[in-house]
Amino acid sequence: MSRFFFGRSPSSGPNPDPMEDGDEIAGALRSLIQIQSITASAIFATLVSKGVLTADEAADYMREIAQALEIDVRSSFGADAANMLRSYGQALSAAGR
């Protein structure tokens, strides 16, 4: 009986490295930031193309959202998202000229 309980071999897979998991999570978060920034910029670009907003107005709104991200998201990811969204807003404004 004791051989049944105590004679087992350890699990066959390697132990996961917590640092690798952290890197994967950080990469996934950066991807989500890119997706959300691209989605937001696409929405504003659509509003510009429909004549609802000018390119400069859309860029202003994107800057406001970026500022809120910097304030409300207390991690480096908030700043990353803000910078990306702000750069998309600048590109949209430049394209409208």
GIHUNOR-V855396 format. One line per field, one symbol per residue. phi: phi as a letter, one per 40 degrees, with the letter a starting at -180 (. if undefined). psi: psi as a letter, one per 20 degrees, with the letter a starting at -180 (. if undefined). burial: I if it has 24 or more other ideal C-beta (glycine too) atoms within 12 Angstrom, else O. A space follows every 50 residues. Layout:
phi: ???
psi: ???
burial: ???
This chain:
phi: .ccccbccccdccccccdcccccccccccccccccccccccccccccccc gcbcccccccccccccccccccbcacccccccccccccccccccccc
psi: ghhghijqqrqhqqpqohhgghggggghhhghggghgggghhghhghghi jhqrhhgghgghhgggghghghomrhhghggggggghhggggghhi.
burial: OOOOOOOOOOOOOOOOOOOOOOOOOOOOOOOOIOOIIOOIIOIIIOOIOO OOOOIOOIIOIIIOIIOOIOOOOOOOIOOIIIIIIIOIIOOIIOOOO
